[in-house]
Amino acid sequence: MDKLTLVIANKAYSSWSLRPWLALKLAGAVFEEVVIPLRLPETAALIARWSPAGKVPVLRHGAVTVWESIAIVEYLAELFPEAHLWPAGPVARAHARTICAEMHAGFVPLRSNMTMNLRRRLPGRGRSAEVEKDIARITAMWRDCRARFGHGGPFLFGAFSNADAMYAPVVTRFETYGVDLDAECRAYADAVLGLPAMQAWYADAAAEPWTIAEYEAV
Ligand SMILES: N[C@@H](CCC(=O)N[C@@H](CS)C(=O)NCC(=O)O)C(=O)O
């Protein structure tokens, strides 16, 4: 197989980077990771070497370049069919793709008021009425997935899937901002947080030398 490189940003802050990184790890892929720290004078030029869109994550696979987290996890599902990054069966698969699209396109209040920050604990911060609506929608969605599709394991569709990769940064936000979860959602969050790959990402985030004042000022 051609060489795989995933270009990402700070592990402490970059929720979009975590998603395809986790999918790659859970697929058992061998890949090189390139971290470009955000908010430095050279950031834009470094990202431009990899993608004309000016954002990370970017996946390079030989001559192929894929950007946008959702497109990357789709590509990974094709590249690693044995990893079953989409659940089996058209109904579960359609549902998984739908909630991934909902995540990719939406939850703006949650994303902007509860920014990802793996090195902080800020219980109660950022909880506007709009954010509460996002939390209610996401936890209802998780409960629904677990009840309808989750029988084969602890994740949204039983075994780990791209849906878990897309919602992993929401799990970390609920940790950072101390969102109380019911037993079902707590068990799901714990399953995600307990993944060795998630623990490795947290450890790397803790060891990063960069601090971005804008993301610390929530
Ligand atoms: N819709 C994109 C969002 C990517 C994005 O916003 N990435 C941020 C980092 S988390 C970025 O590259 N920002 C560039 C910058 O701030 O210079 C995706 O799903 O991949």
PDBQT file of the ligand as one rigid body, heavy atoms in Angstrom, charges set to zero:
ROOT
HETATM    1  N1  LIG A 301     -14.780  21.091   7.953  1.00  0.00    +0.000 N 
HETATM    2  C1  LIG A 301     -13.378  20.807   8.221  1.00  0.00    +0.000 C 
HETATM    3  C2  LIG A 301     -12.943  21.659   9.392  1.00  0.00    +0.000 C 
HETATM    4  C3  LIG A 301     -11.429  21.670   9.552  1.00  0.00    +0.000 C 
HETATM    5  C4  LIG A 301     -10.941  22.794  10.457  1.00  0.00    +0.000 C 
HETATM    6  O1  LIG A 301     -11.681  23.734  10.797  1.00  0.00    +0.000 OA
HETATM    7  N2  LIG A 301      -9.684  22.667  10.857  1.00  0.00    +0.000 N 
HETATM    8  C5  LIG A 301      -9.017  23.699  11.657  1.00  0.00    +0.000 C 
HETATM    9  C6  LIG A 301      -8.276  23.039  12.820  1.00  0.00    +0.000 C 
HETATM   10  S1  LIG A 301      -9.376  22.182  13.926  1.00  0.00    +0.000 SA
HETATM   11  C7  LIG A 301      -7.964  24.363  10.807  1.00  0.00    +0.000 C 
HETATM   12  O2  LIG A 301      -7.295  23.720  10.026  1.00  0.00    +0.000 OA
HETATM   13  N3  LIG A 301      -7.758  25.666  10.977  1.00  0.00    +0.000 N 
HETATM   14  C8  LIG A 301      -6.717  26.360  10.277  1.00  0.00    +0.000 C 
HETATM   15  C9  LIG A 301      -6.241  27.547  11.024  1.00  0.00    +0.000 C 
HETATM   16  O3  LIG A 301      -6.865  27.891  12.040  1.00  0.00    +0.000 OA
HETATM   17  O4  LIG A 301      -5.237  28.119  10.608  1.00  0.00    +0.000 OA
HETATM   18  C10 LIG A 301     -13.203  19.303   8.476  1.00  0.00    +0.000 C 
HETATM   19  O5  LIG A 301     -14.195  18.630   8.759  1.00  0.00    +0.000 OA
HETATM   20  O6  LIG A 301     -12.084  18.772   8.357  1.00  0.00    +0.000 OA
ENDROOT
TORSDOF 0
